[in-house]
Amino acid sequence: MNHKAGFVNIIGNPNVGKSTLMNAFVGEKLSIITSKAQTTRHRILGIVNGDDFQVVLSDTPGIIKPAYELQESMMGFVKSAFEDADVLIYMVEIGEQELKDETFFNKITSSQIPVLLLLNKIDKSNQEQLETQVQVWAEKVPNAEIFPISALEGFNVKEVFNRIIDLLPESPAFYPKDQLTDKPERFFINETIREKILLHYKKEIPYAVEIETEEFFEEEEIIRIRAVIMVERETQKGIIIGHKGSALKRVGVEARKDLEAFFGKQIHLETYVKVNKNWRSNQNQLKRFGYNN
């Protein structure tokens, strides 16, 4: 039997639905999804297997102009997405007119690999607006195939996936067929807790936070987890904890429920908050958390 396999990398501006799309393809919640920009910080692989194919999807951070070391590292993950792609997905949303970085845009329009331009969130538009947008992007990216989709509603997602398989080269699988992602369990614990912080805290707080799982003990019926929430300043620590610990407790309860669904086991989750001064601008700390690698 002929077998196809390849790397499909998803890029685009912040908040256009890249993580929603990858999770729709994979059928599991691998990338955290919130309404805040810059939710995805790493390049996350999701693997979809069939009898005669393996699609290795890569969700990348939204393209921004970096303001500090962490964001520089995030854009490094995006740059790497151009280097190993067999198919490139460029995702935009209704009403969008440009990519925030001209260098990346030029890479897309001059790409020698197949480009699928996905016009997302069409459930928020009408037919006239959709036709105008398709025309705009057809002129801007003439080398792309354009698919109007709604990643959230699942509209046209299957058609896009079938087209991806058509475009993949013949190749053996790159990963074991029962593998869902390249990330370890602790990564998903960290991301689940970070998602709850993104949902419940405002302004700078979510962007100043990093999570580190210090302990992970799996027993027959329960997983015991101890995680530290890193912030940059003492004032942020107080906000994360909240009055009599109420805010931190809410984060812990919600994260535990999601982790129980993810692992299919009872979870005992212990969280505490620690100040790690200016970690976003510290090269050593960024390496420790898996950036700049």
C-alpha positions as CSV (number, residue, x, y, z in Angstrom):
1,M,0.0,0.0,0.0
2,N,1.3,3.5,-0.9
3,H,1.7,5.6,2.3
4,K,1.8,9.4,2.5
5,A,3.3,11.4,5.2
6,G,4.4,15.0,5.7
7,F,4.6,18.2,7.7
8,V,1.8,20.7,7.5
9,N,2.6,24.0,9.2
10,I,0.0,26.6,10.2
11,I,0.9,30.2,10.3
12,G,-1.0,33.5,10.5
13,N,-1.6,36.6,12.6
14,P,-2.6,36.2,16.3
15,N,-6.1,35.1,17.1
16,V,-7.2,34.0,13.6
17,G,-8.1,30.4,14.8
18,K,-4.9,28.4,14.1
19,S,-5.1,26.4,17.4
20,T,-8.9,25.8,16.8
21,L,-8.1,24.4,13.4
22,M,-5.4,22.1,14.6
23,N,-7.5,20.8,17.4
24,A,-10.3,20.2,14.9
25,F,-8.0,18.2,12.7
26,V,-6.5,16.2,15.6
27,G,-9.7,15.7,17.5
28,E,-7.9,16.5,20.8
29,K,-7.3,19.7,22.7
30,L,-3.6,20.1,22.1
31,S,-3.3,23.9,21.7
32,I,-4.9,26.2,24.2
33,I,-7.6,28.5,22.8
34,T,-8.6,31.9,24.3
35,S,-9.8,35.2,22.9
36,K,-6.4,36.8,23.9
37,A,-3.7,37.3,21.3
38,Q,-0.4,35.4,21.7
39,T,-2.0,32.4,23.4
40,T,0.4,29.9,21.6
41,R,4.0,30.4,22.6
42,H,5.6,27.2,21.3
43,R,5.5,25.3,18.1
44,I,3.2,22.4,18.9
45,L,2.9,19.2,16.8
46,G,-0.4,17.3,16.4
47,I,-0.3,14.0,14.6
48,V,-3.2,12.6,12.6
49,N,-2.9,9.0,11.5
50,G,-4.7,6.9,9.0
51,D,-4.0,3.5,7.5
52,D,-2.2,5.0,4.5
53,F,-1.2,8.5,5.8
54,Q,0.3,10.5,8.6
55,V,-0.2,14.2,8.8
56,V,2.1,16.0,11.2
57,L,0.5,19.4,11.9
58,S,2.3,22.3,13.5
59,D,0.5,25.1,15.3
60,T,2.7,28.2,15.6
61,P,2.5,31.5,17.5
62,G,0.7,34.3,15.8
63,I,3.0,36.6,13.8
64,I,3.9,39.8,15.7
65,K,6.7,42.3,15.7
66,P,8.7,41.2,18.8
67,A,9.0,43.6,21.8
68,Y,11.1,41.4,24.1
69,E,13.2,38.2,24.2
70,L,10.3,35.8,24.7
71,Q,8.5,37.2,21.6
72,E,11.8,36.9,19.6
73,S,11.9,33.2,20.5
74,M,8.2,32.8,19.5
75,M,8.9,34.3,16.1
76,G,11.9,31.8,15.8
77,F,9.3,29.0,16.0
78,V,7.4,30.6,13.1
79,K,10.6,30.9,11.0
80,S,11.3,27.2,11.5
81,A,7.8,26.4,10.2
82,F,8.9,27.5,6.7
83,E,12.0,25.2,6.8
84,D,10.4,21.7,7.0
85,A,6.9,22.2,5.6
86,D,5.5,19.9,2.9
87,V,2.3,22.0,2.9
88,L,1.9,25.5,4.3
89,I,-1.4,26.7,5.7
90,Y,-1.7,30.5,5.8
91,M,-4.7,31.3,7.9
92,V,-6.5,34.7,7.8
93,E,-9.9,35.8,9.0
94,I,-12.8,37.7,7.5
95,G,-11.9,41.4,7.4
96,E,-8.2,40.9,7.6
97,Q,-6.1,42.6,4.9
98,E,-2.4,41.9,5.7
99,L,0.2,39.9,7.6
100,K,1.9,41.8,10.3
101,D,5.4,41.0,9.0
102,E,6.3,41.8,5.4
103,T,9.2,39.3,5.4
104,F,7.0,36.4,6.4
105,F,4.4,37.5,3.8
106,N,7.1,37.5,1.0
107,K,8.1,34.0,2.1
108,I,4.5,32.9,1.6
109,T,4.0,34.5,-1.8
110,S,7.3,33.1,-3.1
111,S,6.9,29.7,-1.6
112,Q,7.9,26.7,-3.7
113,I,5.7,24.3,-1.6
114,P,1.9,24.1,-1.9
115,V,0.1,26.9,0.1
116,L,-3.5,26.6,1.3
117,L,-4.9,30.0,2.3
118,L,-7.8,29.4,4.7
119,L,-10.2,32.3,5.1
120,N,-11.6,31.6,8.6
121,K,-14.6,32.7,10.6
122,I,-16.9,32.9,7.6
123,D,-19.8,32.3,9.9
124,K,-19.4,35.9,10.9
125,S,-19.8,37.2,7.3
126,N,-22.3,37.4,4.5
127,Q,-21.9,36.2,0.9
128,E,-21.0,39.5,-0.6
129,Q,-18.2,40.1,2.0
130,L,-16.9,36.6,1.5
131,E,-16.7,37.0,-2.3
132,T,-14.8,40.3,-1.8
133,Q,-12.3,38.8,0.6
134,V,-11.7,35.8,-1.6
135,Q,-10.9,38.2,-4.5
136,V,-8.6,40.3,-2.3
137,W,-6.5,37.3,-1.1
138,A,-6.4,35.7,-4.6
139,E,-4.7,38.9,-5.8
140,K,-2.3,39.1,-2.8
141,V,-1.3,35.4,-2.7
142,P,-1.8,34.1,-6.3
143,N,0.2,30.9,-5.5
144,A,-2.3,29.8,-2.9
145,E,-5.5,27.6,-3.1
146,I,-8.2,29.5,-1.1
147,F,-10.7,27.7,1.2
148,P,-13.4,29.6,3.1
149,I,-13.8,27.8,6.4
150,S,-15.1,28.0,9.9
151,A,-12.7,26.1,12.2
152,L,-15.0,26.6,15.1
153,E,-18.2,25.3,13.3
154,G,-16.3,22.7,11.3
155,F,-17.3,24.1,8.0
156,N,-15.1,22.9,5.1
157,V,-12.5,21.5,7.6
158,K,-12.8,18.0,6.3
159,E,-12.4,19.2,2.7
160,V,-9.2,21.1,3.6
161,F,-7.9,17.9,5.3
162,N,-8.6,15.8,2.3
163,R,-6.7,18.3,0.1
164,I,-3.8,18.2,2.5
165,I,-3.6,14.4,2.1
166,D,-3.7,14.8,-1.7
167,L,-0.7,17.2,-1.5
168,L,1.5,15.1,0.8
169,P,4.5,13.2,-0.7
170,E,4.7,9.4,-0.5
171,S,6.7,8.6,2.6
172,P,6.7,6.2,5.6
173,A,5.4,7.6,8.9
174,F,7.7,9.9,10.9
175,Y,6.2,9.0,14.3
176,P,4.7,5.8,15.8
177,K,1.1,5.5,14.6
178,D,-0.4,5.7,18.1
179,Q,1.4,9.0,18.9
180,L,-0.8,12.1,19.1
181,T,1.9,14.8,19.7
182,D,5.6,15.4,20.2
183,K,5.1,17.2,23.5
184,P,5.5,15.4,26.9
185,E,2.7,15.2,29.5
186,R,4.1,18.0,31.6
187,F,3.8,20.4,28.7
188,F,0.0,19.9,28.6
189,I,-0.3,20.4,32.3
190,N,1.6,23.7,32.0
191,E,-0.5,24.8,29.0
192,T,-3.8,23.8,30.7
193,I,-3.0,25.9,33.8
194,R,-1.8,28.8,31.6
195,E,-5.0,28.7,29.6
196,K,-7.0,29.3,32.8
197,I,-4.8,32.3,33.7
198,L,-5.4,33.7,30.2
199,L,-9.1,33.3,30.7
200,H,-9.4,34.9,34.2
201,Y,-6.8,37.6,34.5
202,K,-6.5,40.9,32.6
203,K,-3.9,43.2,31.1
204,E,-0.2,42.2,31.5
205,I,-0.7,39.3,34.0
206,P,-1.2,36.4,31.6
207,Y,1.8,37.4,29.5
208,A,4.1,37.6,32.5
209,V,3.2,34.0,33.6
210,E,5.0,30.8,32.9
211,I,4.1,27.4,34.4
212,E,6.5,24.7,35.4
213,T,5.4,21.2,36.5
214,E,7.8,20.2,39.3
215,E,6.3,16.8,40.2
216,F,4.3,14.3,38.2
217,F,3.5,11.0,40.0
218,E,1.2,8.6,38.2
219,E,-0.4,5.9,40.4
220,E,-3.0,3.3,39.3
221,E,-6.0,5.5,40.0
222,I,-4.7,9.0,40.5
223,I,-2.1,11.4,39.1
224,R,-0.5,13.7,41.6
225,I,0.8,17.0,40.2
226,R,2.7,19.9,41.7
227,A,3.0,23.0,39.5
228,V,4.5,26.4,40.1
229,I,3.1,29.5,38.5
230,M,6.0,31.9,37.7
231,V,5.4,35.7,37.6
232,E,7.8,38.6,37.2
233,R,6.9,40.8,40.1
234,E,5.6,40.5,43.7
235,T,2.5,42.6,42.8
236,Q,1.6,40.0,40.1
237,K,1.9,37.2,42.7
238,G,-0.7,38.9,44.8
239,I,-3.1,39.2,41.9
240,I,-2.7,35.6,40.8
241,I,-3.4,34.4,44.4
242,G,-6.3,36.7,44.9
243,H,-8.3,37.5,48.2
244,K,-7.7,34.6,50.6
245,G,-6.4,32.5,47.7
246,S,-9.8,32.5,45.9
247,A,-8.4,33.4,42.4
248,L,-5.7,30.7,42.5
249,K,-8.2,28.1,43.7
250,R,-10.5,28.8,40.7
251,V,-7.5,28.3,38.4
252,G,-6.7,25.0,40.1
253,V,-10.2,23.7,40.1
254,E,-10.8,24.4,36.4
255,A,-7.4,23.1,35.3
256,R,-7.9,19.9,37.3
257,K,-11.2,19.2,35.5
258,D,-9.6,19.6,32.1
259,L,-6.6,17.5,33.1
260,E,-8.9,14.7,34.3
261,A,-10.6,14.7,30.9
262,F,-7.3,14.8,29.1
263,F,-5.6,11.9,31.1
264,G,-8.8,10.0,31.9
265,K,-7.8,9.7,35.5
266,Q,-8.4,11.4,38.8
267,I,-6.0,14.3,39.3
268,H,-4.6,15.8,42.5
269,L,-3.3,19.2,41.5
270,E,-1.3,21.4,43.8
271,T,-0.3,24.9,42.6
272,Y,1.7,27.7,44.1
273,V,3.1,31.0,42.9
274,K,6.7,32.2,42.7
275,V,8.4,35.3,41.6
276,N,11.0,34.8,38.8
277,K,12.1,38.4,38.1
278,N,12.0,39.5,34.4
279,W,12.1,35.9,33.1
280,R,10.8,37.0,29.7
281,S,14.0,38.9,29.0
282,N,16.4,36.4,30.5
283,Q,18.1,34.0,28.0
284,N,18.9,31.4,30.6
285,Q,15.3,31.3,31.9
286,L,13.9,31.2,28.4
287,K,16.0,28.2,27.6
288,R,14.9,26.5,30.8
289,F,11.3,26.9,29.7
290,G,11.9,25.5,26.2
291,Y,12.3,28.7,24.3
292,N,15.4,29.6,22.2
293,N,16.3,26.0,21.7
